[in-house]
Amino acid sequence: MKARAGTSDEDAAGVWDDGLIARRVTEGLTAEQTPLEPRAPGPQTVTPLAYDGPLRSRLDALRELVGLSRTRLDNRTLAEAGRVLDEASARRRLSGQHTVVAIAGATGSGKSQLFNALAGVPISETGVRRPTTAAPIACSWSDGAVGLIERLGIPPRLRRRPLQNPDSEQQLRGLILVDLPDHDSAAVQHREQVDRILKLVDAVIWVVDPEKYADAMLHERYLRPMAGHAEVMFIVLNQIDRLPGEATDLVLDDLRRLLDEDGIALGEYGEPGATVLALSALTGDGVADLRESLGQFVAERGAAARRIAADVDAAADGLRPVYATRRRPGLSEEAREEFAARLADAVGATAAGEAAERGWLRNANRACGTPWLRLWRWYHDRREPPTGRLPLRAQPDEEATARQRVEHAVRTVADRASAGLPAPWAQAVREAAVRGAHGLPEALDELAARAGLPPGRPPRPGWWPVAVLAQACMTLLQIVGGLWLAGQIVGVMAPNLGVPVLLMLCGIVGGPLIEWGCRMAARGPARRYGQEAERRLREAAGACGRARVLDPLAAELLRYREVREQYARVTGVGVGASR
């Protein structure tokens, strides 16, 4: 803020004024002390970044996961994962000896002054006019950083080198420091620049001041979403020279409380997390501590890999709703058997078995019945179609009922297969079931005709010829007895009623008795024949349903299990635990 008119120079000096700071810091410095990054006279040898085994495995799993999910998930869902893969690949090809650190903050937080203090020279403009930083400026402490700076989209005219200082260069060797525009700038293009570059840098220094350290925009838009990147974050409370007495500790404690609420782990007591410091870019108090911490951070050469790992964590967390489920995917054997039973009922397997049993019994009665009864049945069969076989075509109302049963069976098994799955995969499972259901009723009708009873009469057991011969003997007794009586009536034979009557009675009574005995003996084979016909039709219906519905469902569930296993690798959790 500017000093109010009418106040003395001493009073105005006590008021925070970026123009005043700029004048103090730039005092005694000339433009020649802020050289541009020199152009390399020849090609520079750059050591590419190397990821360790676990991170490479997670990236490979994420790439496989995206590839397997392309046909099931929309591009918007996979956009962030694709971006992370692209950025990880791009960063890996660039220098692994450099660490890109951005300085971000709100208007008036003094981030540009901190940038200048770290560089030891006024590189970034400061002043009263807001916003002061209109474009990102990069400062590199060593050669070989051109590729990384070009990746940020910073033109050569905005690239600088720090003040020539052997101690500073050695301490911060490998650092690329980027001063960002204000994240709360009124200019939309400035905020877009901040959002773009924050996704590309290896680490970030968030500069806050005593007035706006609790700003909702900072915490809700940046700090909270980036809570997983705590290991590559510095939270710097600037302008502590404005705080009297123990106020600095109080503000720091409150800042740590807010960071804890944001879910940001703090690197205290040797634990990994964000580094929280207090300093004054104006007086230089605490700047040396930041420079030392920053130097150790850069010397580790691990910020880029930790940033990529945190990006993978964030992408995996965003994909959790479309992959994670507490239910083990798959169809139980009970659900499969129930589906096959529903199809068998729809095709009439039970009725077919009963019809086969009745047909077998009817054929047994025909074979073992009395000639007079067989003659009457032969006459009856001439007038009506033969029984004992499955009808080739059901009635219209029966066809409609069968179709409804098939559709209900498909819906039921699809609901069971998709129960508990994330929405995209549940939808894919249901769509696979619907595709398989097309033409299923017609296929079952054709199946019923092919898998029903074979053409002709059912096979006969070995004892049937004996029964037929016995029945013929009974008939022969009736004929012999009848002819004997007829011969006596016409006087050809001597009268003797006892023997011919006895023969006729034996034939008349014996024939029905043999037929009844054959009927009792035929019940077991007829039942087995009917059960075999029902079993054959049930198996055929189950095989048709398995090929058209269950196999496509199993393929979708297998695809989901594959992507879930890949997702478990992405998150770093064992496959067994994900199940």
Secondary structure as GFF3:
##gff-version 3
##sequence-region A 1 579
A	DSSP	alpha_helix	9	13	.	.	.	ID=ss1
A	DSSP	alpha_helix	18	26	.	.	.	ID=ss2
A	DSSP	three_ten_helix	31	33	.	.	.	ID=ss3
A	DSSP	alpha_helix	53	69	.	.	.	ID=ss4
A	DSSP	alpha_helix	75	92	.	.	.	ID=ss5
A	DSSP	beta_strand	99	105	.	.	.	ID=ss6
A	DSSP	alpha_helix	111	119	.	.	.	ID=ss7
A	DSSP	beta_strand	137	140	.	.	.	ID=ss8
A	DSSP	alpha_helix	146	151	.	.	.	ID=ss9
A	DSSP	three_ten_helix	156	158	.	.	.	ID=ss10
A	DSSP	beta_strand	159	160	.	.	.	ID=ss11
A	DSSP	alpha_helix	166	171	.	.	.	ID=ss12
A	DSSP	beta_strand	175	179	.	.	.	ID=ss13
A	DSSP	alpha_helix	188	198	.	.	.	ID=ss14
A	DSSP	beta_strand	203	208	.	.	.	ID=ss15
A	DSSP	alpha_helix	216	217	.	.	.	ID=ss16
A	DSSP	pi_helix	218	223	.	.	.	ID=ss17
A	DSSP	three_ten_helix	227	232	.	.	.	ID=ss18
A	DSSP	beta_strand	233	237	.	.	.	ID=ss19
A	DSSP	three_ten_helix	240	242	.	.	.	ID=ss20
A	DSSP	alpha_helix	247	261	.	.	.	ID=ss21
A	DSSP	beta_strand	275	278	.	.	.	ID=ss22
A	DSSP	alpha_helix	287	299	.	.	.	ID=ss23
A	DSSP	alpha_helix	303	323	.	.	.	ID=ss24
A	DSSP	alpha_helix	333	347	.	.	.	ID=ss25
A	DSSP	alpha_helix	349	368	.	.	.	ID=ss26
A	DSSP	alpha_helix	371	383	.	.	.	ID=ss27
A	DSSP	alpha_helix	396	418	.	.	.	ID=ss28
A	DSSP	alpha_helix	423	437	.	.	.	ID=ss29
A	DSSP	alpha_helix	440	451	.	.	.	ID=ss30
A	DSSP	alpha_helix	464	490	.	.	.	ID=ss31
A	DSSP	alpha_helix	498	545	.	.	.	ID=ss32
A	DSSP	pi_helix	546	550	.	.	.	ID=ss33
A	DSSP	alpha_helix	551	571	.	.	.	ID=ss34
A	DSSP	alpha_helix	575	578	.	.	.	ID=ss35
###
